Amino acid sequence: MFQLKQVFLFILIVFMIKLTIAV
């Protein structure tokens, strides 16, 4: 089955990493 929570967590982690690199 398609796990939406896992995808959401993955996107959130990538976003946080990009935000940290931007700073």
C-alpha contacts under 8 A as a table, 3 or more apart, distances in Angstrom:
res1	aa1	res2	aa2	distance
3	Q	6	Q	5.58
3	Q	7	V	6.74
4	L	7	V	5.21
4	L	8	F	6.13
5	K	8	F	5.01
5	K	9	L	6.10
6	Q	9	L	5.14
6	Q	10	F	6.11
7	V	10	F	5.01
7	V	11	I	6.19
8	F	11	I	5.21
8	F	12	L	6.09
9	L	12	L	4.98
9	L	13	I	6.10
10	F	13	I	5.17
10	F	14	V	6.23
11	I	14	V	5.13
11	I	15	F	6.05
12	L	15	F	5.06
12	L	16	M	6.18
13	I	16	M	5.11
13	I	17	I	6.18
14	V	17	I	5.10
14	V	18	K	6.20
15	F	18	K	5.18
15	F	19	L	6.08
16	M	19	L	4.97
16	M	20	T	6.10
17	I	20	T	5.07
17	I	21	I	6.21
18	K	21	I	5.07
18	K	22	A	6.05
19	L	22	A	5.04
19	L	23	V	6.38
20	T	23	V	5.21
